[in-house]
Amino acid sequence: MKILAVNAGSSTLKWKLFNMPSAKVIAKGQIERIGLDGAIETTEFAEKKITEQIQSDNHQEAVTRLLELLREYHIVEQLDEIKGVGHRFVNGGTVFSKSVVVNDEVLAKMEKLKVLAPLHNPANIMAIRAFKEVLPEALSVAVFDTGFHHTMPEENVIYSIPYEYYKKYHVQKFGAHGISYRFVFNRLLELTSKKKAKTNTILMHLGSGASICAVKDGRSIDTSMGFSPVSGITMQTRSGDVDPSLLIYLENQLGVSSTRVLDILNKESGILGISGISPDMREVFAQKETNHRADLAVKIFINRIVKYIGSYAAELGRVDSLVFTGGIGENVPFIRRMVCAQLGIFGVKLNEECNENAIAVEQKISSIDSAVEVWTIPTNEELMIAEDVYNLENN
């Protein structure tokens, strides 16, 4: 059964075509710069990688082009071979806690959630509508990045501002990376043969966007991202937590709008803003011995992660495992080493050889005498989406 997993951004359309339930990737690719001059499509299949420049003025055209190339390259012979399309939907608000089949009623509810993620939710909806138009017989499923965090208790969800804002305007912590966390936590249970209801773990999705999640007895109880993905730990270009008064101060000092200040916090801050070198941690780390700002960026990144782990360990009461995932978490051993070096108070000890060799693999990297297991587990959000489509199709 062929299932397409789709992740639509404001100007991108990323996809993977799976054969389910074997989870074999038939093809994958993306279309970038949608709505801009010089859109680029990249397609990978059968050990081939093809990149072409195209014209794609909107998501409808991008979807049409994607389906054309699937037939053009004989990835599928007929479009009706695709039995389901799963869509990452960034913020499902308080309305959606689990994946759902998309019908007119669901779409109407989604439209009301655009305001909660104005850069992502509208693009997600455009892609859903475009695929439903071109593949009307395929099962359409929405998978929510916020769904995993619906189990958080009220004390971790509600901000200390007038309560009526929470009820009237949905002002609360939503979190993010929920699809990734769900996949990685499920893999952890499979690898360790532990019971979901008896597992306390701290999951770290460290990529261009980065967050941390505390899981108690198999349920998310807290996470570092809040109302939006700009909060939490320091990220590649996002600031993470800042004093809200800073926004007003910068607005006045720079003579710019609040929208511009938010843009700075999202796109010009974090590792890039501190180092002045790059958002790529590997490039920054390479200069830390000779460049004070590079060294400072690394220290701040580690510092914020450790602070969240410490607070989450207190919330959990008992930590069975730490898990690193995401581009940095999976591929940069020195970050894992530096984080764990500051967690000796919790009895965390690394196996240095295992850590150095763990690059984009599932690997236990803690030493035999560590009080807490430490793992690297590569995430696979697209497979999680495809599995949800397959399960809804067959249940």
N, C-alpha and C positions, 0 to 999 in steps of 0.2 A: 504494500500500500504506500503510495507516494504522498508525502506531506511536506508542504512548504512552510518554513519558519521565517517570519519577516520581522525586521526591526527598522521602522521608519523614523528618521529624524527630520528636522526642519528642512534640510537640503540633501538628505541621503536616503538610500533604500538598500539595506543590507539583507541578505537572504541565504538560506541553506535549504537544499532539497534532500529529504531523507527517504530511505526505504524503511518503513516500519512494519513489524516491531524490531527488526534486526538492528536498527539505528545506524545503518550504513549511509554515509554521506555520498549522494550521487553527484552533486555539484554544489558550488557555492559562489557567491560574488557580491558585488555592490554597485550601485549607481550613485556617483557623487556629483555635487554642484547642481542639483535639480533647481531649475528656475534661474540659473546663472549661465553666462556664456561659457562654452567649453565644458559641458557635462562629460563625465568620464564613466564608462562601464568597464568593470573587470569581472571576468568569468573564469572559474577554475573547474575543470572536469577531466576525467580520464588522463591525469598527469599532464594536462595542458593548461596554460594560463594565457588568456587573451584579453588585451586591453585596447579599447577603442574610444575615440571621442565621438560624442553624439549630441543631438539637440533634444533637450528634455525640459520643457517649460514648467511642468507641474508633475505631481505624483501620478496623475492619471496616465500621462504620457510615459512616465518611468515604468509603471506597471505593464502597460501595453508593450513597451520595448522589452522588458524582462521576459514576458511570455513568448514574444517573437523569437528571441534568441534561444530559448529552451527548445523550440522546434527547429530553428535554423541550424543549431549544432547537434540535432538529433538526441538531445538529452531526454526529451519525450517526443513521441511521434504525434500524439494527440493530447490536447489540453485536458481532456476528461480523465486522463491517467492520474491527474492530481486530485486526490479525494478530499484533501483538507488543507486549509491555510490558517496557521496560527500567528497571531500578532502580539508583539510586546506592547503593552499599554502602560505608560509610565506611572500615572497616578489615578487609581480607581477611587480615591476619596474614601468616604465611609460607606459607599454604596456597594462596592465589589470586594469581597474577601477571598474569592477563589475564581478560577478560570470559568468562563461561560461561553455558551454558543451565542453568537451575535445575531440577533433578529432586530426588527424595527424598534421594539420596546427598549432593548438594550442600547441600541444606537442613540435613541432619544435621551437616555440617562447619561450616556457618554458625552453628548453635546453639552450638557450642563456642567461637565467637569473640566472643560477647556481651560477655565480661568485658573485652575489649580496647578497646571503645568503648561503655560502658554507657548513655550518653545517646542514641546513634544506632543502633548495630547492632540492638538489640531492636526499635526502631521500623521499621527497614528490613525485618526478618524478618516483622513483623506485616503490613506492606504487601504483601510478596511473597505470603504465604499468602492474604491477603484477595483479591488480584487473581487468583490461581490458582483460587480457589474460584468466583469469579464469571465469570471468562473462562478456563475450562479448556482451550479449544482454542487460545488465543493463546500464542505462544512467550514464555516467561518468561526474561529474561536479567538477570544481575547484573553491574554494571560497578563496578570497585573503585577508590576514590580513592587507595589505597596502591599500586596495581599499577604505576604508572609508575616508582616508586622501587625496584623489585625489582632493578634493575641496579646499585644502590649497592655499592661494595666493602665488605668486612668492616670495614676500619678506620674507615669512616664510619657504620657501622651499630651496632657494639658499644660499649656504655658501659664505662668503666673501673671496673667492679665485678666481683665474682666471676663468672667465666665460666660457671659452672654455672647461674646465674640466667637467662642468655641461652638455654641449652639447655633448661632445665626449665620456665621461666615465660614465655618469649618476651619477655624484657626487652631491648628494642632500639629503635633509631630506625625508625619506620615512615614518617614524613612524611605529607603530606596534599595536597589540591588537585591530585592526579595527573590527574584527568579534565580539569581546566582546563589544566594544563600540556601534556598530550598534544594537546589541540585547538589551543592557541596555537602550540606548536612546529611542528605540521603546517602551520598557516597561514603561519608564518614561512618555511618551506621553499618553499611555493607562491609567496609574494610575492617572494622573493629568488632563486628558481631555484637554490638551493644544494643540495648533496648532504648527506643526513642524516649519513653517516659522516664528513663532513669539517667539521661545524659545531659550534663551541663557543659557547654562549650562556648568559647569566644571565637567567632569567625571574623576574619579580616579580609575584606575585598579591597586590595590595594592596586589600583590601576590609575588611569588618567583621572577618573572619579574614584574616590576612596571612602570607605566607611567601615565601621566595626559594629558587630551585632552580638548581643548576649542572648544565648539560648539556654533556658532553664527547663529541665524535664521535657525537652523536645519542642519548646515553644519560645518564639521570640518575645523577650520581655523588655528589651531596650535596644536602641540603635543610634548611631552618632548623627546621621543625617536627620533633618527635622522637617519643617514645613516645605523646605526646598532642598535641592542637592548642594547648595553652597555652604551649608552648616556642617559642623563636625570637625574632623581632623584636617590638617593641611593637605592639599592635593596638588596636582601638577600645575594647574592654573587657577584653582579656586582657593579662597582664603581660609575656609573653615570658620570656626567660631570667632566672632569679633563682637565687641561692645556695640549694641545698636546705636548708641549716641555717636559713634564714629561716622556713621553714614551721614548724619545731619552736619557734623563738623566738616567732613570732606566736601560735602555739597557746597557749603559756604566758602571754604578755603579755595577750592578749585573753581568756583563759579560755574558749576555744572548742575544738571538735573539729577534727581534721585535715580532715574533710569540709568544714567551714565555711571554713577557710583556703583550701582549693582553690577553693571557690565564690567567694571574694573575688578570687583570682587570675584566675578565668575571667570574672567578671561585673562587678566593681567596680574594676578596675585599668586599665592601659593609658592611652589618651588621656583617657578619662573620669576615671579616678582621679587622674591628674596635674593635669589642668586644673580639675577640679571644675565644669566647665561643661556638657560634652556629649561623647558618643562620636563625634560628627560632626566630621571634620577641618575642614570649611568653616566651621562655627560657631566652632570654636576659633581658627582662623586669623584670622577677622574681628576677634578681640579681642586678638591677640598684641601689638599696639603699646601697649596700655594695661593689659594684665593679665599680670603676671610668670608666673603658672602656665600661662596659655595659651601664652605664648612658649616656656616650658620644655617643654611637651608636644610642640610642633612640633619643637623642637630635638632632643629625645630620639628621636622617631619617625624623623627624618632620620638621626641619628647611628647608630642600630641598623642601618638599611638599608645605609648606607655601609660599616659595619664588616663586614657579611656579604659585600657585593660585593667588598671588598678581599681577604678571605680566600678567596673562591671564585675570584677572578681568579688568585690564587697557585696554587690547586689545578689550575685549568684550563691554566695556562701561556700560553694565548692566548685572548683574548676577541674573537669576531667581532661579537657584537651584545648589546645589552641590550633587554629587552622589558618594557613596563609593561602590566599588565592588572588586572582587578578594578575595583570601583566607584571607589576612589581613584585607582588607576593609570590608568584610562581617562578620568576626568572632572576631575581636579584638576591643571591645568598647573603651578601653583606648586610642588607636591611634586616633580614630575619635574624642574623647573628647579633646585630646591635640592639634590636628590640629585646630579644631573649636574654641578653647580657644584663639588662636592667630588671629582670624579673626573678632574680635569685630569691627574693623574699617569699616567693610562692613555690620555691623548689624546682624551678624550671632549669633544665640542663640540656644543652644541645649535643648531639653527636656531630662533631665538626666535619668529619669526612662525609657523612650522609648529607649534611646541609650543603656543602660545596658542590656535591654531585647532583643535587635535586634541582634540575632545570626542567620546568614544564612536565613534571611527572608526579604521579601519586607516590608519596614517600613519607614514611615516619622518620623524622629527623631529630627526635629527642634521644638522649642517652638512656641506657637501661636503668639507671638509678634516678631518672628525673621523676619528680612527683606529679608532673603534668605531661601528658603526651603532646607532642608538637608534630603537626603534619603539614605537608604541602599537597593540595588537591586542586588540579586545574579545573576551572569552571567550564560549564558548557550550557549556557542559557538557551541556545537554539535547540539543543536536544531536549531540554526540559519543556520547551514550548511544544515541540513535536510530540513528546510523550503525552502531554495534556490533550492535544488534538486527538491522538490515537485513542486514548482512554474514553474521551467523550463520544467519539464515533462508535465505539464498541461496547458502551454501557447503556 
